[in-house]
Amino acid sequence: MSAPAKTIQVYRISGYVLGPCEKCGKEERALLMFEDYGMGWECLACGHSDRVDRVEWIEGDKLPPDWGLG
Ligand SMILES: [Zn+2]
């Protein structure tokens, strides 16, 4: 039995990953590229990261309101 493929939805321009962190529950995940070119995400709130099997790109540069870029 293989695990179901992990998929994330990512805003193409901003790199913001939709959905809450599996660990802390905050929606502050960013796209992460591993050294072997694998794709995944990193939580900017707690630092947790994980690999995914597939990325669905969303057009746009949306960011969560509390990323504090201002
Ligand atoms: Zn987190």
N, CA, C, O and the ligand as a Tripos MOL2 file, in Angstrom:
@<TRIPOS>MOLECULE
protein
  281   279    71     0     0
PROTEIN
NO_CHARGES

@<TRIPOS>ATOM
      1 N           0.8430   -1.1960    0.0000 N.3       1 MET1
      2 CA          0.0000    0.0000    0.0000 C.3       1 MET1
      3 C           0.8780    1.2450    0.0000 C.2       1 MET1
      4 O           1.7610    1.3850    0.8450 O.2       1 MET1
      5 N           0.6400    2.1330   -0.9290 N.am      2 SER2
      6 CA          1.3480    3.3940   -0.9390 C.3       2 SER2
      7 C           0.4210    4.4850   -0.4240 C.2       2 SER2
      8 O          -0.7940    4.4410   -0.6170 O.2       2 SER2
      9 N           1.0190    5.4520    0.2280 N.am      3 ALA3
     10 CA          0.2290    6.5600    0.7590 C.3       3 ALA3
     11 C          -0.3240    7.3810   -0.4010 C.2       3 ALA3
     12 O           0.2850    7.4500   -1.4690 O.2       3 ALA3
     13 N          -1.4710    7.9950   -0.1860 N.am      4 PRO4
     14 CA         -2.0130    8.8700   -1.2250 C.3       4 PRO4
     15 C          -1.0830   10.0330   -1.5010 C.2       4 PRO4
     16 O          -0.4030   10.5170   -0.5960 O.2       4 PRO4
     17 N          -1.0470   10.4810   -2.7350 N.am      5 ALA5
     18 CA         -0.1460   11.5600   -3.1200 C.3       5 ALA5
     19 C          -0.4930   12.8380   -2.3780 C.2       5 ALA5
     20 O          -1.6520   13.2450   -2.3050 O.2       5 ALA5
     21 N           0.5320   13.4540   -1.8350 N.am      6 LYS6
     22 CA          0.3210   14.7430   -1.1680 C.3       6 LYS6
     23 C           0.3440   15.8500   -2.2050 C.2       6 LYS6
     24 O           1.2410   15.9230   -3.0460 O.2       6 LYS6
     25 N          -0.6440   16.6960   -2.1290 N.am      7 THR7
     26 CA         -0.7450   17.8070   -3.0670 C.3       7 THR7
     27 C          -0.9280   19.1060   -2.3020 C.2       7 THR7
     28 O          -1.6700   19.1580   -1.3210 O.2       7 THR7
     29 N          -0.2480   20.1570   -2.7530 N.am      8 ILE8
     30 CA         -0.4840   21.4860   -2.1970 C.3       8 ILE8
     31 C          -0.8630   22.4250   -3.3260 C.2       8 ILE8
     32 O          -0.5020   22.2190   -4.4840 O.2       8 ILE8
     33 N          -1.6010   23.4600   -2.9560 N.am      9 GLN9
     34 CA         -1.9580   24.5070   -3.9090 C.3       9 GLN9
     35 C          -1.1390   25.7370   -3.5710 C.2       9 GLN9
     36 O          -1.1510   26.2110   -2.4350 O.2       9 GLN9
     37 N          -0.4260   26.2500   -4.5650 N.am     10 VAL10
     38 CA          0.5420   27.3210   -4.3340 C.3      10 VAL10
     39 C           0.2660   28.4910   -5.2710 C.2      10 VAL10
     40 O           0.0440   28.3040   -6.4670 O.2      10 VAL10
     41 N           0.2810   29.7070   -4.7080 N.am     11 TYR11
     42 CA          0.2020   30.8970   -5.5560 C.3      11 TYR11
     43 C           1.5270   31.0690   -6.2730 C.2      11 TYR11
     44 O           2.5800   31.1560   -5.6410 O.2      11 TYR11
     45 N           1.4720   31.1180   -7.5760 N.am     12 ARG12
     46 CA          2.6630   31.0600   -8.4120 C.3      12 ARG12
     47 C           3.6380   32.2050   -8.1360 C.2      12 ARG12
     48 O           4.8530   32.0050   -8.1280 O.2      12 ARG12
     49 N           3.1060   33.3870   -7.9140 N.am     13 ILE13
     50 CA          3.9750   34.5490   -7.7770 C.3      13 ILE13
     51 C           4.4930   34.7110   -6.3480 C.2      13 ILE13
     52 O           5.6730   34.9880   -6.1330 O.2      13 ILE13
     53 N           3.6060   34.5350   -5.3840 N.am     14 SER14
     54 CA          4.0090   34.8040   -4.0060 C.3      14 SER14
     55 C           4.6330   33.5860   -3.3330 C.2      14 SER14
     56 O           5.3930   33.7340   -2.3760 O.2      14 SER14
     57 N           4.3260   32.3920   -3.8160 N.am     15 GLY15
     58 CA          4.8350   31.1900   -3.1670 C.3      15 GLY15
     59 C           4.0660   30.8090   -1.9150 C.2      15 GLY15
     60 O           4.4920   29.9420   -1.1520 O.2      15 GLY15
     61 N           2.9400   31.4560   -1.7120 N.am     16 TYR16
     62 CA          2.1030   31.1680   -0.5470 C.3      16 TYR16
     63 C           1.3530   29.8560   -0.7620 C.2      16 TYR16
     64 O           0.6860   29.6680   -1.7790 O.2      16 TYR16
     65 N           1.4700   28.9630    0.2010 N.am     17 VAL17
     66 CA          0.8250   27.6570    0.1260 C.3      17 VAL17
     67 C          -0.5010   27.7070    0.8650 C.2      17 VAL17
     68 O          -0.5480   28.0570    2.0440 O.2      17 VAL17
     69 N          -1.5660   27.3610    0.1800 N.am     18 LEU18
     70 CA         -2.8980   27.3800    0.7640 C.3      18 LEU18
     71 C          -3.0270   26.3340    1.8630 C.2      18 LEU18
     72 O          -2.4510   25.2480    1.7830 O.2      18 LEU18
     73 N          -3.7840   26.6810    2.8760 N.am     19 GLY19
     74 CA         -4.1350   25.7140    3.9030 C.3      19 GLY19
     75 C          -3.2660   25.8210    5.1330 C.2      19 GLY19
     76 O          -2.1840   26.4070    5.0930 O.2      19 GLY19
     77 N          -3.7440   25.2510    6.2290 N.am     20 PRO20
     78 CA         -3.0450   25.3620    7.5080 C.3      20 PRO20
     79 C          -1.8750   24.3870    7.6230 C.2      20 PRO20
     80 O          -1.8570   23.3320    6.9890 O.2      20 PRO20
     81 N          -0.9100   24.7640    8.4380 N.am     21 CYS21
     82 CA          0.2160   23.8960    8.7730 C.3      21 CYS21
     83 C          -0.3050   22.6750    9.5160 C.2      21 CYS21
     84 O          -1.1940   22.7820   10.3600 O.2      21 CYS21
     85 N           0.2580   21.5120    9.1940 N.am     22 GLU22
     86 CA         -0.1960   20.2840    9.8460 C.3      22 GLU22
     87 C           0.1800   20.2600   11.3220 C.2      22 GLU22
     88 O          -0.4300   19.5410   12.1130 O.2      22 GLU22
     89 N           1.1700   21.0360   11.6840 N.am     23 LYS23
     90 CA          1.6770   20.9960   13.0520 C.3      23 LYS23
     91 C           1.0540   22.0610   13.9430 C.2      23 LYS23
     92 O           0.5320   21.7530   15.0150 O.2      23 LYS23
     93 N           1.1080   23.3270   13.4950 N.am     24 CYS24
     94 CA          0.6470   24.4090   14.3620 C.3      24 CYS24
     95 C          -0.6960   24.9820   13.9270 C.2      24 CYS24
     96 O          -1.3270   25.7250   14.6790 O.2      24 CYS24
     97 N          -1.1330   24.6420   12.7230 N.am     25 GLY25
     98 CA         -2.4600   25.0610   12.2870 C.3      25 GLY25
     99 C          -2.5340   26.4470   11.6910 C.2      25 GLY25
    100 O          -3.6000   26.8730   11.2460 O.2      25 GLY25
    101 N          -1.4060   27.1690   11.6740 N.am     26 LYS26
    102 CA         -1.4240   28.5090   11.1020 C.3      26 LYS26
    103 C          -1.2830   28.4420    9.5850 C.2      26 LYS26
    104 O          -0.6110   27.5610    9.0470 O.2      26 LYS26
    105 N          -1.9180   29.3740    8.9180 N.am     27 GLU27
    106 CA         -1.8590   29.3900    7.4590 C.3      27 GLU27
    107 C          -0.7210   30.2900    7.0070 C.2      27 GLU27
    108 O          -0.9380   31.3440    6.4090 O.2      27 GLU27
    109 N           0.4890   29.8550    7.3040 N.am     28 GLU28
    110 CA          1.6620   30.6560    6.9560 C.3      28 GLU28
    111 C           2.7130   29.7730    6.2880 C.2      28 GLU28
    112 O           3.9010   29.8380    6.6030 O.2      28 GLU28
    113 N           2.2500   28.9620    5.3750 N.am     29 ARG29
    114 CA          3.1920   28.0580    4.7200 C.3      29 ARG29
    115 C           3.7110   28.6620    3.4260 C.2      29 ARG29
    116 O           2.9810   29.3290    2.6910 O.2      29 ARG29
    117 N           4.9730   28.4170    3.1680 N.am     30 ALA30
    118 CA          5.6020   28.9060    1.9500 C.3      30 ALA30
    119 C           6.1880   27.7320    1.1750 C.2      30 ALA30
    120 O           6.5840   26.7150    1.7440 O.2      30 ALA30
    121 N           6.2280   27.9060   -0.1260 N.am     31 LEU31
    122 CA          6.7860   26.8640   -0.9800 C.3      31 LEU31
    123 C           8.2580   26.6600   -0.6690 C.2      31 LEU31
    124 O           9.0020   27.6150   -0.4450 O.2      31 LEU31
    125 N           8.6600   25.4070   -0.6580 N.am     32 LEU32
    126 CA         10.0460   25.0640   -0.3510 C.3      32 LEU32
    127 C          10.5690   24.1370   -1.4410 C.2      32 LEU32
    128 O           9.9100   23.1730   -1.8310 O.2      32 LEU32
    129 N          11.7730   24.4520   -1.9250 N.am     33 MET33
    130 CA         12.4160   23.5970   -2.9310 C.3      33 MET33
    131 C          13.6030   22.9010   -2.2770 C.2      33 MET33
    132 O          14.4980   23.5560   -1.7420 O.2      33 MET33
    133 N          13.6050   21.5950   -2.3220 N.am     34 PHE34
    134 CA         14.6960   20.8510   -1.7010 C.3      34 PHE34
    135 C          15.8890   20.7510   -2.6510 C.2      34 PHE34
    136 O          15.7730   21.0070   -3.8490 O.2      34 PHE34
    137 N          17.0300   20.3740   -2.0890 N.am     35 GLU35
    138 CA         18.2620   20.3300   -2.8780 C.3      35 GLU35
    139 C          18.1730   19.3380   -4.0270 C.2      35 GLU35
    140 O          18.8580   19.4910   -5.0380 O.2      35 GLU35
    141 N          17.3440   18.3390   -3.8770 N.am     36 ASP36
    142 CA         17.1990   17.3460   -4.9510 C.3      36 ASP36
    143 C          16.0280   17.7180   -5.8730 C.2      36 ASP36
    144 O          15.5310   16.8880   -6.6340 O.2      36 ASP36
    145 N          15.6060   18.9750   -5.7860 N.am     37 TYR37
    146 CA         14.5330   19.5320   -6.6250 C.3      37 TYR37
    147 C          13.1480   19.0030   -6.2700 C.2      37 TYR37
    148 O          12.1790   19.2410   -6.9910 O.2      37 TYR37
    149 N          13.0660   18.2870   -5.1610 N.am     38 GLY38
    150 CA         11.7480   17.9130   -4.6640 C.3      38 GLY38
    151 C          11.0260   19.1450   -4.1600 C.2      38 GLY38
    152 O          11.6580   20.1200   -3.7530 O.2      38 GLY38
    153 N           9.7100   19.1040   -4.1850 N.am     39 MET39
    154 CA          8.9220   20.2470   -3.7560 C.3      39 MET39
    155 C           8.2600   19.9570   -2.4160 C.2      39 MET39
    156 O           7.9440   18.8160   -2.0770 O.2      39 MET39
    157 N           8.0670   21.0260   -1.6790 N.am     40 GLY40
    158 CA          7.4080   20.8740   -0.3950 C.3      40 GLY40
    159 C           7.0320   22.2270    0.1590 C.2      40 GLY40
    160 O           6.9790   23.2150   -0.5740 O.2      40 GLY40
    161 N           6.7720   22.2750    1.4480 N.am     41 TRP41
    162 CA          6.4040   23.5390    2.0740 C.3      41 TRP41
    163 C           7.1100   23.6640    3.4110 C.2      41 TRP41
    164 O           7.5170   22.6820    4.0320 O.2      41 TRP41
    165 N           7.2370   24.9230    3.8270 N.am     42 GLU42
    166 CA          7.7900   25.2210    5.1380 C.3      42 GLU42
    167 C           6.8660   26.1860    5.8500 C.2      42 GLU42
    168 O           6.4150   27.1740    5.2690 O.2      42 GLU42
    169 N           6.5860   25.8970    7.1050 N.am     43 CYS43
    170 CA          5.7370   26.7950    7.8860 C.3      43 CYS43
    171 C           6.5940   27.9030    8.4560 C.2      43 CYS43
    172 O           7.5820   27.6480    9.1440 O.2      43 CYS43
    173 N           6.2060   29.1450    8.1660 N.am     44 LEU44
    174 CA          6.9820   30.2780    8.6470 C.3      44 LEU44
    175 C           6.6820   30.5860   10.1050 C.2      44 LEU44
    176 O           7.3750   31.3860   10.7330 O.2      44 LEU44
    177 N           5.6510   29.9520   10.6390 N.am     45 ALA45
    178 CA          5.3040   30.1940   12.0330 C.3      45 ALA45
    179 C           6.0770   29.2620   12.9640 C.2      45 ALA45
    180 O           6.6230   29.7150   13.9700 O.2      45 ALA45
    181 N           6.1320   27.9740   12.6440 N.am     46 CYS46
    182 CA          6.7520   27.0170   13.5620 C.3      46 CYS46
    183 C           7.9660   26.3290   12.9650 C.2      46 CYS46
    184 O           8.6810   25.6220   13.6750 O.2      46 CYS46
    185 N           8.2180   26.5220   11.6680 N.am     47 GLY47
    186 CA          9.4130   25.9590   11.0690 C.3      47 GLY47
    187 C           9.2570   24.5370   10.5640 C.2      47 GLY47
    188 O          10.1950   23.9730   10.0020 O.2      47 GLY47
    189 N           8.0720   23.9450   10.7590 N.am     48 HIS48
    190 CA          7.8410   22.5920   10.2830 C.3      48 HIS48
    191 C           7.8430   22.5680    8.7530 C.2      48 HIS48
    192 O           7.3550   23.4970    8.1100 O.2      48 HIS48
    193 N           8.3920   21.5010    8.1810 N.am     49 SER49
    194 CA          8.3870   21.3800    6.7320 C.3      49 SER49
    195 C           8.0480   19.9540    6.3350 C.2      49 SER49
    196 O           8.1990   19.0130    7.1140 O.2      49 SER49
    197 N           7.5940   19.8260    5.1190 N.am     50 ASP50
    198 CA          7.1990   18.5060    4.6380 C.3      50 ASP50
    199 C           7.3200   18.4720    3.1220 C.2      50 ASP50
    200 O           7.2330   19.5040    2.4560 O.2      50 ASP50
    201 N           7.5180   17.2910    2.5960 N.am     51 ARG51
    202 CA          7.5590   17.1210    1.1470 C.3      51 ARG51
    203 C           6.1750   16.8170    0.6100 C.2      51 ARG51
    204 O           5.3180   16.2760    1.3100 O.2      51 ARG51
    205 N           5.9780   17.1720   -0.6310 N.am     52 VAL52
    206 CA          4.7260   16.8260   -1.2940 C.3      52 VAL52
    207 C           5.0520   16.1450   -2.6250 C.2      52 VAL52
    208 O           6.1730   16.2260   -3.1290 O.2      52 VAL52
    209 N           4.0630   15.4880   -3.1650 N.am     53 ASP53
    210 CA          4.2510   14.7870   -4.4320 C.3      53 ASP53
    211 C           3.8890   15.6560   -5.6240 C.2      53 ASP53
    212 O           4.3970   15.4650   -6.7290 O.2      53 ASP53
    213 N           2.9990   16.6190   -5.3810 N.am     54 ARG54
    214 CA          2.4830   17.3780   -6.5110 C.3      54 ARG54
    215 C           2.1210   18.7940   -6.0870 C.2      54 ARG54
    216 O           1.6520   19.0230   -4.9720 O.2      54 ARG54
    217 N           2.3460   19.7350   -6.9890 N.am     55 VAL55
    218 CA          1.9970   21.1330   -6.7270 C.3      55 VAL55
    219 C           0.9840   21.5910   -7.7610 C.2      55 VAL55
    220 O           1.1960   21.4390   -8.9640 O.2      55 VAL55
    221 N          -0.1210   22.1550   -7.2830 N.am     56 GLU56
    222 CA         -1.0990   22.7740   -8.1800 C.3      56 GLU56
    223 C          -0.8980   24.2750   -8.1060 C.2      56 GLU56
    224 O          -1.0650   24.8790   -7.0460 O.2      56 GLU56
    225 N          -0.5430   24.8700   -9.2190 N.am     57 TRP57
    226 CA         -0.2430   26.3080   -9.2320 C.3      57 TRP57
    227 C          -1.5200   27.1260   -9.3740 C.2      57 TRP57
    228 O          -2.4110   26.7850  -10.1530 O.2      57 TRP57
    229 N          -1.5930   28.2090   -8.6090 N.am     58 ILE58
    230 CA         -2.6910   29.1590   -8.6940 C.3      58 ILE58
    231 C          -2.1120   30.4810   -9.1800 C.2      58 ILE58
    232 O          -1.0970   30.9440   -8.6590 O.2      58 ILE58
    233 N          -2.7440   31.0820  -10.1630 N.am     59 GLU59
    234 CA         -2.2480   32.3700  -10.6410 C.3      59 GLU59
    235 C          -2.5070   33.4320   -9.5840 C.2      59 GLU59
    236 O          -3.6080   33.5120   -9.0400 O.2      59 GLU59
    237 N          -1.5040   34.2450   -9.2910 N.am     60 GLY60
    238 CA         -1.7310   35.3370   -8.3690 C.3      60 GLY60
    239 C          -0.6390   35.4640   -7.3300 C.2      60 GLY60
    240 O           0.2620   34.6310   -7.2280 O.2      60 GLY60
    241 N          -0.7510   36.5400   -6.5590 N.am     61 ASP61
    242 CA          0.2870   36.8480   -5.5880 C.3      61 ASP61
    243 C          -0.2990   37.0240   -4.1920 C.2      61 ASP61
    244 O           0.2380   37.7660   -3.3690 O.2      61 ASP61
    245 N          -1.4010   36.3350   -3.9370 N.am     62 LYS62
    246 CA         -2.0500   36.4690   -2.6310 C.3      62 LYS62
    247 C          -1.1110   36.0440   -1.5070 C.2      62 LYS62
    248 O          -0.3390   35.0930   -1.6290 O.2      62 LYS62
    249 N          -1.2100   36.7830   -0.4130 N.am     63 LEU63
    250 CA         -0.4730   36.4390    0.8040 C.3      63 LEU63
    251 C          -1.4420   36.4700    1.9630 C.2      63 LEU63
    252 O          -2.4250   37.2090    1.9260 O.2      63 LEU63
    253 N          -1.1860   35.6820    2.9920 N.am     64 PRO64
    254 CA         -2.0350   35.7720    4.1740 C.3      64 PRO64
    255 C          -1.8560   37.1440    4.8130 C.2      64 PRO64
    256 O          -0.7700   37.7190    4.7430 O.2      64 PRO64
    257 N          -2.9090   37.6780    5.4380 N.am     65 PRO65
    258 CA         -2.8670   39.0460    5.9630 C.3      65 PRO65
    259 C          -1.8270   39.2430    7.0530 C.2      65 PRO65
    260 O          -1.3660   40.3630    7.2720 O.2      65 PRO65
    261 N          -1.4470   38.1620    7.7440 N.am     66 ASP66
    262 CA         -0.5420   38.3650    8.8800 C.3      66 ASP66
    263 C           0.8970   38.0040    8.5330 C.2      66 ASP66
    264 O           1.6930   37.7310    9.4310 O.2      66 ASP66
    265 N           1.2440   37.9980    7.2580 N.am     67 TRP67
    266 CA          2.6400   37.7640    6.9110 C.3      67 TRP67
    267 C           3.4880   38.9960    7.1790 C.2      67 TRP67
    268 O           4.7160   38.9180    7.2220 O.2      67 TRP67
    269 N           2.8280   40.1340    7.3580 N.am     68 GLY68
    270 CA          3.5320   41.3280    7.8030 C.3      68 GLY68
    271 C           4.5820   41.8470    6.8520 C.2      68 GLY68
    272 O           5.7070   42.1330    7.2630 O.2      68 GLY68
    273 N           4.2330   41.9740    5.5830 N.am     69 LEU69
    274 CA          5.1930   42.4720    4.6220 C.3      69 LEU69
    275 C           5.2180   43.9910    4.5910 C.2      69 LEU69
    276 O           6.1010   44.5840    3.9700 O.2      69 LEU69
    277 N           4.2610   44.6250    5.2520 N.am     70 GLY70
    278 CA          4.1660   46.0680    5.2080 C.3      70 GLY70
    279 C           5.1280   46.7630    6.1610 C.2      70 GLY70
    280 O           5.1530   47.9920    6.2260 O.2      70 GLY70
    281 ZN          3.4090   25.4930   11.6010 Zn       71 ZN71
@<TRIPOS>BOND
     1     1     2 1
     2     2     3 1
     3     3     4 2
     4     3     5 am
     5     5     6 1
     6     6     7 1
     7     7     8 2
     8     7     9 am
     9     9    10 1
    10    10    11 1
    11    11    12 2
    12    11    13 am
    13    13    14 1
    14    14    15 1
    15    15    16 2
    16    15    17 am
    17    17    18 1
    18    18    19 1
    19    19    20 2
    20    19    21 am
    21    21    22 1
    22    22    23 1
    23    23    24 2
    24    23    25 am
    25    25    26 1
    26    26    27 1
    27    27    28 2
    28    27    29 am
    29    29    30 1
    30    30    31 1
    31    31    32 2
    32    31    33 am
    33    33    34 1
    34    34    35 1
    35    35    36 2
    36    35    37 am
    37    37    38 1
    38    38    39 1
    39    39    40 2
    40    39    41 am
    41    41    42 1
    42    42    43 1
    43    43    44 2
    44    43    45 am
    45    45    46 1
    46    46    47 1
    47    47    48 2
    48    47    49 am
    49    49    50 1
    50    50    51 1
    51    51    52 2
    52    51    53 am
    53    53    54 1
    54    54    55 1
    55    55    56 2
    56    55    57 am
    57    57    58 1
    58    58    59 1
    59    59    60 2
    60    59    61 am
    61    61    62 1
    62    62    63 1
    63    63    64 2
    64    63    65 am
    65    65    66 1
    66    66    67 1
    67    67    68 2
    68    67    69 am
    69    69    70 1
    70    70    71 1
    71    71    72 2
    72    71    73 am
    73    73    74 1
    74    74    75 1
    75    75    76 2
    76    75    77 am
    77    77    78 1
    78    78    79 1
    79    79    80 2
    80    79    81 am
    81    81    82 1
    82    82    83 1
    83    83    84 2
    84    83    85 am
    85    85    86 1
    86    86    87 1
    87    87    88 2
    88    87    89 am
    89    89    90 1
    90    90    91 1
    91    91    92 2
    92    91    93 am
    93    93    94 1
    94    94    95 1
    95    95    96 2
    96    95    97 am
    97    97    98 1
    98    98    99 1
    99    99   100 2
   100    99   101 am
   101   101   102 1
   102   102   103 1
   103   103   104 2
   104   103   105 am
   105   105   106 1
   106   106   107 1
   107   107   108 2
   108   107   109 am
   109   109   110 1
   110   110   111 1
   111   111   112 2
   112   111   113 am
   113   113   114 1
   114   114   115 1
   115   115   116 2
   116   115   117 am
   117   117   118 1
   118   118   119 1
   119   119   120 2
   120   119   121 am
   121   121   122 1
   122   122   123 1
   123   123   124 2
   124   123   125 am
   125   125   126 1
   126   126   127 1
   127   127   128 2
   128   127   129 am
   129   129   130 1
   130   130   131 1
   131   131   132 2
   132   131   133 am
   133   133   134 1
   134   134   135 1
   135   135   136 2
   136   135   137 am
   137   137   138 1
   138   138   139 1
   139   139   140 2
   140   139   141 am
   141   141   142 1
   142   142   143 1
   143   143   144 2
   144   143   145 am
   145   145   146 1
   146   146   147 1
   147   147   148 2
   148   147   149 am
   149   149   150 1
   150   150   151 1
   151   151   152 2
   152   151   153 am
   153   153   154 1
   154   154   155 1
   155   155   156 2
   156   155   157 am
   157   157   158 1
   158   158   159 1
   159   159   160 2
   160   159   161 am
   161   161   162 1
   162   162   163 1
   163   163   164 2
   164   163   165 am
   165   165   166 1
   166   166   167 1
   167   167   168 2
   168   167   169 am
   169   169   170 1
   170   170   171 1
   171   171   172 2
   172   171   173 am
   173   173   174 1
   174   174   175 1
   175   175   176 2
   176   175   177 am
   177   177   178 1
   178   178   179 1
   179   179   180 2
   180   179   181 am
   181   181   182 1
   182   182   183 1
   183   183   184 2
   184   183   185 am
   185   185   186 1
   186   186   187 1
   187   187   188 2
   188   187   189 am
   189   189   190 1
   190   190   191 1
   191   191   192 2
   192   191   193 am
   193   193   194 1
   194   194   195 1
   195   195   196 2
   196   195   197 am
   197   197   198 1
   198   198   199 1
   199   199   200 2
   200   199   201 am
   201   201   202 1
   202   202   203 1
   203   203   204 2
   204   203   205 am
   205   205   206 1
   206   206   207 1
   207   207   208 2
   208   207   209 am
   209   209   210 1
   210   210   211 1
   211   211   212 2
   212   211   213 am
   213   213   214 1
   214   214   215 1
   215   215   216 2
   216   215   217 am
   217   217   218 1
   218   218   219 1
   219   219   220 2
   220   219   221 am
   221   221   222 1
   222   222   223 1
   223   223   224 2
   224   223   225 am
   225   225   226 1
   226   226   227 1
   227   227   228 2
   228   227   229 am
   229   229   230 1
   230   230   231 1
   231   231   232 2
   232   231   233 am
   233   233   234 1
   234   234   235 1
   235   235   236 2
   236   235   237 am
   237   237   238 1
   238   238   239 1
   239   239   240 2
   240   239   241 am
   241   241   242 1
   242   242   243 1
   243   243   244 2
   244   243   245 am
   245   245   246 1
   246   246   247 1
   247   247   248 2
   248   247   249 am
   249   249   250 1
   250   250   251 1
   251   251   252 2
   252   251   253 am
   253   253   254 1
   254   254   255 1
   255   255   256 2
   256   255   257 am
   257   257   258 1
   258   258   259 1
   259   259   260 2
   260   259   261 am
   261   261   262 1
   262   262   263 1
   263   263   264 2
   264   263   265 am
   265   265   266 1
   266   266   267 1
   267   267   268 2
   268   267   269 am
   269   269   270 1
   270   270   271 1
   271   271   272 2
   272   271   273 am
   273   273   274 1
   274   274   275 1
   275   275   276 2
   276   275   277 am
   277   277   278 1
   278   278   279 1
   279   279   280 2
@<TRIPOS>SUBSTRUCTURE
     1 MET1         2 RESIDUE 1 A MET
     2 SER2         6 RESIDUE 1 A SER
     3 ALA3        10 RESIDUE 1 A ALA
     4 PRO4        14 RESIDUE 1 A PRO
     5 ALA5        18 RESIDUE 1 A ALA
     6 LYS6        22 RESIDUE 1 A LYS
     7 THR7        26 RESIDUE 1 A THR
     8 ILE8        30 RESIDUE 1 A ILE
     9 GLN9        34 RESIDUE 1 A GLN
    10 VAL10       38 RESIDUE 1 A VAL
    11 TYR11       42 RESIDUE 1 A TYR
    12 ARG12       46 RESIDUE 1 A ARG
    13 ILE13       50 RESIDUE 1 A ILE
    14 SER14       54 RESIDUE 1 A SER
    15 GLY15       58 RESIDUE 1 A GLY
    16 TYR16       62 RESIDUE 1 A TYR
    17 VAL17       66 RESIDUE 1 A VAL
    18 LEU18       70 RESIDUE 1 A LEU
    19 GLY19       74 RESIDUE 1 A GLY
    20 PRO20       78 RESIDUE 1 A PRO
    21 CYS21       82 RESIDUE 1 A CYS
    22 GLU22       86 RESIDUE 1 A GLU
    23 LYS23       90 RESIDUE 1 A LYS
    24 CYS24       94 RESIDUE 1 A CYS
    25 GLY25       98 RESIDUE 1 A GLY
    26 LYS26      102 RESIDUE 1 A LYS
    27 GLU27      106 RESIDUE 1 A GLU
    28 GLU28      110 RESIDUE 1 A GLU
    29 ARG29      114 RESIDUE 1 A ARG
    30 ALA30      118 RESIDUE 1 A ALA
    31 LEU31      122 RESIDUE 1 A LEU
    32 LEU32      126 RESIDUE 1 A LEU
    33 MET33      130 RESIDUE 1 A MET
    34 PHE34      134 RESIDUE 1 A PHE
    35 GLU35      138 RESIDUE 1 A GLU
    36 ASP36      142 RESIDUE 1 A ASP
    37 TYR37      146 RESIDUE 1 A TYR
    38 GLY38      150 RESIDUE 1 A GLY
    39 MET39      154 RESIDUE 1 A MET
    40 GLY40      158 RESIDUE 1 A GLY
    41 TRP41      162 RESIDUE 1 A TRP
    42 GLU42      166 RESIDUE 1 A GLU
    43 CYS43      170 RESIDUE 1 A CYS
    44 LEU44      174 RESIDUE 1 A LEU
    45 ALA45      178 RESIDUE 1 A ALA
    46 CYS46      182 RESIDUE 1 A CYS
    47 GLY47      186 RESIDUE 1 A GLY
    48 HIS48      190 RESIDUE 1 A HIS
    49 SER49      194 RESIDUE 1 A SER
    50 ASP50      198 RESIDUE 1 A ASP
    51 ARG51      202 RESIDUE 1 A ARG
    52 VAL52      206 RESIDUE 1 A VAL
    53 ASP53      210 RESIDUE 1 A ASP
    54 ARG54      214 RESIDUE 1 A ARG
    55 VAL55      218 RESIDUE 1 A VAL
    56 GLU56      222 RESIDUE 1 A GLU
    57 TRP57      226 RESIDUE 1 A TRP
    58 ILE58      230 RESIDUE 1 A ILE
    59 GLU59      234 RESIDUE 1 A GLU
    60 GLY60      238 RESIDUE 1 A GLY
    61 ASP61      242 RESIDUE 1 A ASP
    62 LYS62      246 RESIDUE 1 A LYS
    63 LEU63      250 RESIDUE 1 A LEU
    64 PRO64      254 RESIDUE 1 A PRO
    65 PRO65      258 RESIDUE 1 A PRO
    66 ASP66      262 RESIDUE 1 A ASP
    67 TRP67      266 RESIDUE 1 A TRP
    68 GLY68      270 RESIDUE 1 A GLY
    69 LEU69      274 RESIDUE 1 A LEU
    70 GLY70      278 RESIDUE 1 A GLY
    71 ZN71       281 GROUP 0 **** ****
